[in-house]
């Protein structure tokens, strides 16, 4: 599975569970864990200008992770690894661009 497909899966899931929050960018970084297992870091940058930070917690995050993982596993031959989601508020980046998150 390529990075563009992983990004699309993640963006779709984010919009489904957090449609009220503006998604800025999803950065995808496949890697190997220190145990040798494939994992995918998904850095989800969102705009928190409306003060909706608290609305990203809890059940929505768990459901989103479950949905993303399920779609990643859909084709075992293309499985990129376990998704690790990082939610980064745009205000936390300071002068960094969303691509650098």
C-alpha positions as CSV (number, residue, x, y, z in Angstrom):
1,X,0.0,0.0,0.0
2,X,1.5,3.3,-1.0
3,X,1.6,6.5,1.1
4,X,-1.1,8.3,-0.9
5,X,-3.6,5.5,-0.2
6,X,-2.7,5.5,3.5
7,X,-3.1,9.3,3.5
8,X,-6.5,9.0,1.8
9,X,-7.7,6.4,4.3
10,X,-6.6,8.5,7.2
11,X,-8.1,11.7,5.8
12,X,-11.5,10.0,5.2
13,X,-11.6,8.5,8.7
14,X,-10.7,11.9,10.3
15,X,-13.4,13.7,8.4
16,X,-15.9,11.0,9.3
17,X,-15.2,11.2,13.1
18,X,-14.1,14.9,13.4
19,X,-16.0,16.6,10.5
20,X,-16.4,19.7,12.6
21,X,-12.6,20.2,12.7
22,X,-10.5,21.4,9.8
23,X,-7.9,18.9,8.6
24,X,-4.7,20.6,7.4
25,X,-2.5,17.7,6.5
26,X,-1.7,14.0,7.1
27,X,2.0,13.1,7.1
28,X,2.7,9.4,6.5
29,X,5.9,7.7,7.6
30,X,6.2,3.9,7.3
31,X,9.0,2.5,9.5
32,X,10.0,-0.5,11.5
33,X,9.5,-0.6,15.2
34,X,12.4,-1.4,17.6
35,X,10.9,-4.9,17.8
36,X,11.2,-5.3,14.0
37,X,7.5,-4.9,13.2
38,X,6.1,-2.7,10.5
39,X,4.4,0.5,11.8
40,X,3.1,3.6,10.1
41,X,3.4,7.0,11.9
42,X,0.4,9.1,10.9
43,X,0.8,12.8,11.9
44,X,-2.5,14.4,11.6
45,X,-2.3,18.2,11.6
46,X,-5.6,20.0,12.3
47,X,-6.6,23.6,12.7
48,X,-7.5,24.3,16.3
49,X,-8.4,28.0,15.8
50,X,-11.9,27.4,16.9
51,X,-10.9,25.9,20.3
52,X,-12.1,22.4,19.5
53,X,-9.0,20.7,20.9
54,X,-10.9,18.8,23.5
55,X,-13.3,17.3,20.9
56,X,-10.5,15.1,19.5
57,X,-10.2,13.0,22.6
58,X,-11.9,9.8,23.7
59,X,-14.1,7.5,21.7
60,X,-13.6,9.3,18.4
61,X,-9.9,8.7,18.4
62,X,-10.3,5.0,19.3
63,X,-12.9,4.5,16.6
64,X,-10.7,6.3,14.0
65,X,-7.7,4.2,14.9
66,X,-9.8,1.0,14.6
67,X,-11.2,2.1,11.2
68,X,-7.8,3.0,9.8
69,X,-6.2,-0.2,11.0
70,X,-9.1,-2.3,9.6
71,X,-8.6,-0.7,6.2
72,X,-4.8,-1.1,6.3
73,X,-5.4,-4.9,7.0
74,X,-8.0,-5.3,4.2
75,X,-5.4,-6.8,1.9
76,X,-2.8,-8.8,3.9
77,X,-0.3,-8.7,1.0
78,X,-0.4,-4.9,1.0
79,X,-0.5,-4.4,4.8
80,X,1.8,-1.5,5.6
81,X,1.9,-1.9,9.3
82,X,0.1,-0.9,12.5
83,X,-1.0,2.7,12.4
84,X,0.2,5.1,15.1
85,X,-1.9,8.2,15.2
86,X,-0.5,11.6,16.3
87,X,-2.8,14.5,16.5
88,X,-1.0,17.8,16.2
89,X,-2.7,21.2,16.5
90,X,-1.6,23.8,13.9
91,X,-1.0,26.2,16.8
92,X,1.6,23.8,18.2
93,X,3.8,24.0,15.1
94,X,4.8,27.6,15.6
95,X,6.9,28.5,12.5
96,X,7.1,25.0,11.2
97,X,5.1,24.1,8.2
98,X,2.4,21.3,8.4
99,X,4.6,19.2,6.2
100,X,7.4,19.3,8.8
101,X,5.2,17.9,11.5
